[in-house]
Amino acid sequence: MPATFEAGAVGYPGYELRESAREVKEHASAVPFLSARYRLSAGSFALEMQTASSVAALDQDFTWRAQGSLIGACSSLLNESTNSDRATHNTQHASIRPSFWLPKEWDLALHKRKSALFLNQGYPLTLDEQLDLTLPSGAQVVGLPGPAGGAQGPLKWKLEWTKVGNTKLRVVLRAELSRGELSAAETSSLQRELRALITAANAGIAFEL
């Protein structure tokens, strides 16, 4: 399905994305700039075109915009039902999962460990992401997930779904890592919250056509 992403970054994340943009341009690779440091929580993004701030414009916040197709975030199943007049009608049930950009480092943080953890070069990190999802005409949402979140330890997060139109949904994720240099005890807490965040992000919603 068609997809458009826009991102802005300041501080250390902005520096990282400038470096990613420089590396991609130097190697003439047609890949999303964000994919060097981040990965989608659901599906894959097939890039068609992207634009970004000038790498040399250090006095400006880094911005990025990309268009393409999102693959694998939506699935469907065709069911048959028969009414009282013996006429057969088909009802299509489908589900869609939000595709958030999450740091690739977080995948490494999930592995079992007893030692301290060093993320984002020690800097704090805030993710503030909003996705607007347009469903097919006539789609009926079966039910929206309730808000989810966690406020324990160095990682605090909240994910919330809302319906903003007949066929439009909005899902917002805000995650705040207070610091990147974590003790062994803080690492254990981070892992619990991170697993809960990823589970909530992949829950998705179901709808009927």
BELRA-V324677 format. One record per backbone hydrogen bond with DSSP energy under -1.0 kcal/mol. NH is the residue of the N-H (numbers start at 1). CO is the residue of the C=O. E is the energy in kcal/mol with one decimal. If there is no record, write none. Layout:
NH;CO;E
NH;CO;E
This chain:
3;68;-2.4
5;66;-2.4
7;64;-2.7
9;62;-2.4
15;11;-1.7
16;12;-2.5
17;13;-2.3
18;14;-1.9
19;15;-2.1
20;16;-2.2
21;17;-2.6
22;18;-2.3
23;19;-2.4
24;20;-2.5
25;21;-2.2
26;22;-2.3
27;23;-1.6
29;24;-2.0
31;29;-1.5
35;32;-1.1
36;33;-1.2
37;34;-1.4
38;34;-2.8
39;102;-2.7
41;100;-2.3
44;71;-2.8
46;69;-3.4
48;67;-2.8
49;67;-1.8
51;65;-2.7
53;63;-2.1
57;54;-1.2
58;56;-2.1
60;57;-1.6
62;9;-1.4
64;7;-2.6
65;51;-2.6
66;5;-2.6
67;49;-2.7
68;3;-2.1
69;46;-2.2
70;1;-3.3
71;44;-3.2
75;95;-2.3
77;93;-3.1
79;91;-2.7
81;89;-2.5
83;87;-2.2
86;83;-1.6
89;81;-2.8
91;79;-2.7
93;77;-2.8
94;207;-2.9
95;75;-2.6
96;205;-2.2
97;73;-2.4
102;39;-3.0
104;37;-2.7
106;103;-1.2
107;104;-1.3
109;105;-1.6
111;108;-1.0
117;182;-1.8
119;180;-3.2
122;119;-2.9
123;120;-2.3
125;177;-2.2
127;175;-3.1
129;173;-3.0
131;171;-2.6
133;169;-3.0
135;167;-3.4
139;136;-1.9
140;208;-2.6
142;206;-2.5
148;159;-2.6
150;157;-2.2
156;176;-2.3
157;150;-2.5
158;174;-2.0
159;148;-3.2
160;172;-2.1
162;170;-2.6
164;168;-1.9
165;168;-1.1
169;133;-2.8
170;162;-3.0
171;131;-2.3
172;160;-2.5
173;129;-2.8
174;158;-2.4
175;127;-2.3
176;156;-3.3
177;125;-3.4
178;154;-2.6
180;122;-1.6
182;117;-3.2
187;183;-2.4
188;184;-1.7
189;185;-1.6
190;186;-2.7
191;187;-2.3
192;188;-1.7
193;189;-2.2
194;190;-2.8
195;191;-2.2
196;192;-1.8
197;193;-2.5
198;194;-2.5
199;195;-2.2
200;196;-2.3
201;197;-2.5
202;198;-1.5
205;96;-2.1
207;94;-2.9
208;140;-2.5
209;92;-2.5
